[in-house]
Amino acid sequence: MFPDDEHNRTLIHNVHPQDWVNSTPAGKYNLVVIGAGPAGLVAASVAAVLGAKVALIERHLMGGDCLNVGCVPSKGMIRAARACSDMRHASLFGVESAKEVKVDFAVAMERVRKLRAQISSTDSAERYRKLGVDVYIGEGRFMGPDVIEVSGKQLQFSKAVICTGTYAAVPPISGLADVGYLTNETVFSLTALPKRLAVIGAGPIGCELGQAFARFGSQVKIVETSHGILPREDRDAAEIILDAMYSDGIELLCCAKDLTIKKMEGGKRLTLDSHSQHHEITVDEILVVAGRVPNLTELNLEKVGVQYDTKTGIKVNHRLETTNPNIYAAGDVCFPFKFTHAADALAQIVIQNALFPHPFGLGRASTDHLIIPWCTYTSPEIAHVGLYESDAKAKGVDVETFTYPLVEVDRAILDGETEGFARVHVKRGTDQIIGATVVAGHAGDLISAFTLAMKANVGLATIGATIYPYPTQAEVIKKVATTWRKTTLTEGKKKILRKLFEWRR
């Protein structure tokens, strides 16, 4: 883990201790977990707390991508970048700096490493051993119907769960391998800010990190083969994010074709066509964030009859069973929603199904009714839960859509954060929430109001009757519910009310 400083040494001591001595297997395990990312950690800890005999295998770093090269370092970096942006725009609030804003990228990244090391104690090998989990550092592979081998030791299991996650996909771009590139696994090791940066991919990670680097002072160009950014999101929502990225100095080259890369004196040259225009750009670094690939190598899945696809991962049913009924999978390696919070939820489904099988236990837990929100942590953020309008139409669900802009929310005006909105889709003729999108400075926090309402099976009427503190940006949630409520006051109802008031006069 580069650089070799006290923070990374603390991290390694926690998540891959060099002097770690693996346990000696004694009898059959109730559950063996392969992979100590978010899904694996939750599965192992919950099973151990419940009293099961559990083994946890990790070949590299406890905590997986989330802790080491994903959510944790990226959000630390994004926070530092936001501070840079706040300083540059402080004059809007009457705050003047005597000097030009100076960014010390090395210090910002040291802070990221320091906080990552601090958080890593939660995912440490020693902590899990104290929880009663037998932790094995090494490559795990299936050797028989109920045997996994790790570092020369044979672990027998009643049930096993594969939680090996994913790694960065690298598209077959001519010259890319020759010039070298960064992925999420290497970008957080940077100690010097690249003056010129190309980001290949305009999905959530590309937009988040591209904007962060731009705010630190890099000249950022994002290359995307499809049109625009964030293809999953509503176009007007994505356009708000794109406008913010333009304001930060980012150039988007979308609908890119014929991309080639070669080493040049003074940098790396990218040649491509975008919207019928030819571009030749020279950069210092290239960051590849073009999707994810499931970690399946060395598992020996064929030996135990576990079917998989090299692109989409391990095949599971709605109970997360693989094609081998004694082996389950959870997290990014098998599920389309590749989020830490989704991995947590899936791990708990696995525990219920694997350790407490129907009809003797808690019944059969299923992924069918999971309500999973997500958020892209750009500035502003964009968060979503449930169906988009297009999804609802594809499923034959007739919806009504209500949108309330932040520019009409007092706190958003006072904060200077008026770009955004709250949008909710309801089943026509009802207040039942089908899906929602929020674009706001802290959309990831605000979306939980809709998520909770959907989980609790309450609708916009309940949200509209809820008292929100004034002034907060969260009022946008109540205001969009009020927008729906006004539509329930039909002309027929108005006539009845007018007659009633006339009678009372």
N, C-alpha and C positions, 0 to 999 in steps of 0.2 A: 504494500500500500504506500504510494508515493504522495507527498514527501515523507521521509523518515524523521518525523518530529514526535514530540511527547504525546500529542493528541492521537496520532495514528498508532503509536505504540500502545497507548491505553486501549484504543479500539481493538487492535489485534489481540491484546491480552484478554479482552472480554469475549470476543466472538470467534477467535481461532487461536487459543493459547498454544504456544509452541511446546510447552511441557505437558500437554494434556495426556493423561493416561486413560485409554478407553476401559470401560467396565468389562468384567468377565461375565459372559452370559450364563445365567443359572436358571434353567427351565424355560418353558414357553412363555412368550410375551402375549398379553391380551391384545396389544396394539404396537406395531412398529411403524414409525413415521419416517419417510424418506424426504428430506428437505426441511430446513429450519428457517424458512421465510415466514411471513405472517400466517399463512394457513397452517403450516407445520407446527409452529410455536403454539398456536391456540389449541390445535388438536392434542398435542402432547401435554400441555399444562392442564387442560380441562379433564382429560382422561386420567391423569395422575391424581388430581384433586379428588376425583370420584372414586379413587382407590384401585384403579387398574394398574397392572404392571406394564410399563411403557418404555420403549426404546426410541430415541430420536437420532437420526443419522444426518450429518451435514458434511459435505465434501469440501466446502470453502468457508463461507462466513455466516455465522449465526445472524439472524435478522434478515437475511436475503437482500434482494435489491432495495427494498423499501428503506431499510436503515442505512445501508452502506453506499448505494449508488443510485438512489431513487428519491422517494418522497422526502426523506429527512434532509439530505444535503441540498436538494433543489429548492425546498421552501426556505431554508436558511439563506441561500443565495438570492432568492427572489426578494426576501425581506431587506437585505442589504441594498439591492438594486433599487427598491422602492424608496429607501432613504436618500439615495442619490437623486432620484427624480423629485422628491419632496424639497430637497435643498435647491434644486434648479428652479423650482416654481414657487419658492417661498415669498417672492416679492408680491405675488397675488394676494398675500395675507398681511402685507405691510412689513415683512421681515426682509431686511437687506443685509447681505454679507459683504464685508469689506474686501474679501478676496474671492476669486473665482473658485468654484467648487472643484476640489482636488480629490480624485478617487485613488485610494491605495488598495488595489485589487488583492495584493498579497495579504493584507490585514483582513480584508473581508472574507477571503477564503480560509484564513486561519481561524476566524470565528466559526465558520461552518464546521471545520474539523473539530474544534473544541466542543461545540454543542453536540455534534454527532457522537463523539467519544463519551460525553456525559450521558446521553440517552442510551448508549449501547449497554450499559449495565443491566438494563431491563431485559435484554435479549441474550445475556451472557450464558456461556456454557455452565459456569459455576452456579448461577442462579437456578438453572433448570435442574442441575444435579440436586440442589437443596430442596427442590419441589418434589423430588422422588423419581425423576426421569433419568434413565441410563442414557447418557449422551455419548455418541460415537462420532469421532471426527474421522472421516474417510469416505471413499466411494462405495455407495451401497448398490448391490445388484441382486436380482432374484436368481437363486440357484435351484429352486425346486418349488413345489406347490405351497410349502409353508416355511421356506427358508430364504433368508437374505444374508448375503456375505458382505462384511465390511472389514477392511484391514486384516484379512485373514481369519476373522472370527465368524462363526455361523450363528445367526439369530433365528430361532424358531418363533413363528407367530400364529395366532388364531386369526387375526385380521391385520391388514396392512393398509396404509394410505400413502399415496404418492402426491407430494406437494413440492415438486422440483422447480416450478415457476417457468420463466421464459428468459430469453436473452435478446439483445438487439439484432434485428434483421439488417443485413447489409445488401442492398440491391446490386445487381450485376452491372455496375457503371464502368465503362471503359476507363482504365487508368487509375481508378480509385485506390485499389490495393497498392499500386506502385508509389503513390504520393503520400500515403498515410492519412489517417483520419481519426477523429474522436467519436466515441459513443457515450452513453450514460455511464459506462463502466470506467471511463478514463477522464471525462471532462472535469470531474470534481477534484482531480489531482492537479489541475492547472494552478500555478502560482504567479504567472504573468498574464496580463490581459492581452489576448490577440487583437491587434489593431484592426485587422480585417477578418471577418468570419462569414463563411457560408454555412447555412443550415439546410440540410436536405430533408425535407418533410415538414409540412405545415399542420400536423396534428397537434394535440395538446402539449406534448413535450417540446416539440419544435417551437411552438408559439411562446410557451412559458420561458424557455431558456433563451430563445432569440431575443425576446423583449428584455430579459435581464441583462444579457451581454450588451445590448444597445444602450441601456441606461447606465451601465458602467463606462461606456464610451467607445465600444467597438462599432465599426462600420459593418452592419449586418445585412446580408442578403439571404432571403429564404427562397429556396427552390422547391417547387411543388408540381407534380405531374397533373393533378386535377385542378379544377378552377377554384380560386379563392382559398380560404383557410377553414379549418375545423369543419370538415364535410358532414359530420354527424349533426351539427347544430342547425337551427333555423337560420336562414340566410340573413335576415335583418339583425339577428343577434350576433352572428359572426362578423357582420360588417361593422358593428360598434367596436369590436375588438380590433379589427383590421385598421380602422381609423385611428385608434389609440396607438397601435404599433407604427403606423405612418408618422404620427406625431413624435414618436421616439426615434425617428430617423431610419426605420427599417424599410428596405426595398423588397417587394414581393415579385418573384418571377414565377408565375403560375402557368398551368397548361404547358409545362416545359417538355421539350422534345429533343432527342438527339444529344443528350448530355454526355460530354466526354471531359476527362480531366487529365492534365499532365503537369509535370514538374517544370517550372520555369525559374530563371534567375530572379530572385526576389519574391518567390511565392509559388502558389499552386494556381494554375489557370483552368477555369471552368468555361467550356464553350457549349452553348445551348441556344435553342430557339424558344421564344415565349411570345405567344400571341402574334405570330408571324414576324417577329422582330428577332434579329440575331444579336446575341450577347456574348461578349468575352470579358470575364471578370477575373481578377487576380486577388487571392486571399492568402492569409497566413495560416489559417486552420480551417478544417472542414468538420462539422458536427453532423453525424448521420443519425437521424431519428425517424426511421421509415418503417416502423412496425416492430413486431416482436415474433420470436420463434420459440416454440415449446422446448424445454430441456428434457430430452428423451434418451440421449446417448448413454451407453454403458448400463442402462437399467436391465437389459436382458428380458424385455417384456414378452417377446415371442415364446420364451420358455414357460411362461405361466399363463399364456392365452389372453393377454391384455391387448386389445386392439387400439390402434392409434392412427392419427394422421399427422404427417410431418409438419403441416401448416397449422392445423387447428388444435392439435394436441390429443390427449387421451380421450377416448370415447366413453362417456358415462351416461347413465340414465338420470331421471329427475331425482333419484335418491343418492346420486353420486357413486353408484356402483359401476365398476368397470365390467367388461365381459367375463371377468373372473369374479364370482360372487363373494370371495373372501378378500378382494382387493378393491379399495376405493381410491378416488382422487379428489383433490380440492385445490382451489386457487387458480392462478393464471394458466397452469399446465392443462386445464380441461375446460375452462369457463370463458365465455366471450367477454364478460365484464371484468376487465383486468384491473381491479382496484384493491387496495389493502383492506378496506372495510368489507368488500365483497368476500375476500378470502377468509376473513374472520367469520362471517356468517356461514360460509360453506363448511368451514371446519367444524362448527357446532352441529350442522346437519349430519356430517360424517359420524361424529361421536354418538349422536342419538341412534343412527341406523346401525352402526357397526357394533356398538357395545350393548345396545338395548333393543335387539331385534323384535319386531312384531311377531306374535301377539303377546309375548311375555314382558315386554318393556314399555316404552313410552309411545309406541306406535311408529309409523313411518314418516319421518320428516322429508320434505320435498322442496326443491328449488322453484316449483311452479308458481308459488305465491310470494316470492321474495320481491320486495319493493326497494330497489337499489338506486340511490341518488349518486350523482357524480359532479365533479367541479373541475374546471380548468382554471388554474391560478394565475391568469394574466391580470393586468390592471386595465379595465375592470375585470372582475372574475365573471365567468359564465357557468351556471349550474343548472342541472336538469334532473327531473325524476319522472318516471312513468313514460307514457306514450307521447310522441310528437303528433301533431295534427295529421301528418301524412301517414304515420303508422296506424292511427285510429281509422282513417279512411280505408287503408289496405285491409284492416280486420273487419270492416263493415260496421264500425261503431260511429254513429252519427253524433258529432260533437259541436258544441258552441265554444268559441274562444274569446277570452276577455284579457285585455292588456292594459296595464296602468303604467305611465311613464314616470321615471324618477324626477323629471324636471318639475313635476307637480307635487313633490313631497318636500316639505319645508326643510327637514334635516339634510336631505341631499343637496338642496340649494345652498344651505349654510356651509356645508362641507365642501362645496365646489365639486360635487360628484354627481352631476345630473345626467350623465350619459348612461342610460340603461332603463330597465323596466322589469315588471313582474307580469308574467303571462300564465294563464291557467286554462286548461281544456276541461270541460265538464260534459258529461253525457247529456245530450239535448233533452230539455224538459225537466232536468233534475239539477241538484247541486253536487252530484257525485264527481269527484276529481279524478280525471283520467290521466292527466300529466301536467307538468308545470315547468317553466323556465324562468330563471332570474338572472339578469345581467346587472351587476352592481359591484361596488368596491369590496363587499364581503358577501357575495352571492352564495358561497359555500356554507355560510352560517344561516342565511335566510331560507335556503331551500328546505331546511329541516322542518319548518312549519308545515309545508305541504306534504312532506314525507310522513310526518306523524299523523296528519289528518287522514292520509290514504291508508296507513297501517291501522288506525283506530276506526276506519270506516265512518268518518264524519266528513261532512261536506262544507261548502262555502258558507252555508248558513251559520254553522258553528264558528268558523273563522270570523265572519262578519260581526258576530255577537260577542267576540272576545275583545277585551280592553287592552290596547297596546299603549305603552308609555309614549308621551309626546315630549320633545320631538325626537324621533328615531327614524332611521331608514327602514326599519322593519315595518313601519306603518304602511309601506307599499303593499304588504301582504293583505292587510285589512282593507285597504282602498280598492284592490282589485276584486276582493270579495263583495265590497259595497257596490262596485260597478255591476257585478252579476245581480245583486239583490234589486237594484233599480229596474232591471228588465222584468222582474217578476210582478211589478206593479203595472198590470195591463190596463188598456183603456176601459175594459169592462169593470175592473176593480175600481178604477178612478171614478167612473160614473156612479157606482154604488156608494162610494165614500162621499161624493158630492151630495147625493141625495140624503145621506145620513146627516151631514153637517147642516144641510138646509133644514131638515126636520128639527134639529136641535136649536136652531136660532129662534 
